[in-house]
């Protein structure tokens, strides 16, 4: 979504918007099981920053306003700093 590059679904992180109709928070959904409309993003801080700059989350998730990306940023930063590789189903060693 942020960098607009194509990738297999297993390499992307699913993101959903959770909110009350006015304020929305973005929540990572690595298991791809949470209900609601989802958007997919490379689990990379650079891709997240680009998506934020382009305001892509509002369009992709069909929410108004600018959603809070704090929890999503923490998840992406934690997953890239602990493993050295972006997290996702396709990033496991085979």
Secondary structure, DSSP 8 states (H G I E B T S, - for coil): --S-----GGGEEEEEEEESSS-EEEEE-TTS-SSS-EEEEES-HHHHHHHHHHTHHHHHHT-SS--B-HHHHHHHHHHHHHHSS--SGGGS--
